[in-house]
Structure formats: C-alpha cells, structure tokens
Amino acid sequence: MTQQLPIKERIILGIDPGTQIMGYGVLKVLGNKPSLEAMGIMQLDKYENHYIRLAKIYSRVIGLLEEYLPDEMAIEAPFYGKNVQSMLKLGRAQGVAMAAAIARDVPIFEYAPLKIKMSITGNGRAAKEQVAYMLQKILHIPDENMLPQLDATDGLAAAMCHYYQSLEVQSDGPKYKSWKDFAEHNQSKIRK
C-alpha cells in the first residue's frame, strides 16, 4: 500500500489599495489548483479624514490576515498618473496595507498594474471589466458571486498574478519574454 503525500495548501491575499475603495481577494491554492476563497471591498469614501481612512485600511487588512491566515500577500503597486497628490495618497494606502502584513510576518509581493493585467488577460492595457471576466472564467466563479465593484476583482487579480509568478519560479522549463520569443524558440509547434 502506497501512502499519498498530503496536497499542499497555500492561501494568497491580494490587495488593490485605494483611498476611496480598497479591493481584496483571497485565493486558495491546493496543489496547483487555484480557487476563490473570498473577495470584497472596503468603502472608504464615507470617511472625510484621510488618516481615518488609513487606520481603517490597516485594521481591515489585519482582520483579513487573521481570518484567512494567508501565506503571502500580493499588492498592486501605485502607478504614476497625472495627479501627484492622488499617487501619494495611493502610496500611503499601499504602505499601510503592507505594514499590516509586516506586523503579521506575511511576505509581501508587489506587482505593477500592467503586470497584473498582462498575467490575467495577456494584455497589459486590458480594462477592469476584461480582468474580471477572465478571472470569472479561470476560477469558475458563478455570476451571483461576482461583485459590481471591480476593485474586488482587481484585488483577486493581484493574488492570481502572484500565483502565476510563483509557478514560473517553480518550473524548471525555459523562460520566454513574450509570445514572439516563444514562437522563435518553438518553430516546430507552430502551424502554418
């Protein structure tokens, strides 16, 4: 009789930081099969004081860390837009979420929005709706479990991006920079 090894479980918390709405998604990975554990948002625009918003983000992220006990946290990096003040506020929101993870010794992985969208849709300029649609298909999420606020799926996308990145690190196979790079190195696999 052969004894089977237990399937390794991993939990990834994904955060889409924001000062108006913070999105989050929790991904459960059994072996190499990801599934949705939870996703949601935190509505912050009802608080006028920016520092109260930051305190709420910190306490909510601590709550998520204690509830789901993630092994890792993936977070979307702030991007430079036209408004420097908005970027600074977003950076503070991200920093507070990261501080919560640091306080609970949860490793943090940061991804640019372009990288996240690219890993989910294959297009770094994809719309939020496209990201949500692809996540729904990939993770087999029923329509009734999808939220109208796309910040929730953005948080889940950060977690899924991290999952994909960790697969690349684990694989011993060749790494390709793009589809073109793959095609150049795999001519026998291309139908003409």
Secondary structure, DSSP 4 states (H G I P E B T S, - for coil): -PPPPPPPEEEEEEEE--SSEEEEEEEEEETTEEEEEEEEEEE-TT---HHHHHHHHHHHHHHHHHHH--SEEEEEPP---S-HHHHHHHHHHHHHHHHHHHHTT--EEEE-HHHHHHHHHS-TT--HHHHHHHHHHHHT--GGG--S-HHHHHHHHHHHHHHHHHHHHH--S---SSHHHHHHH-GGG---
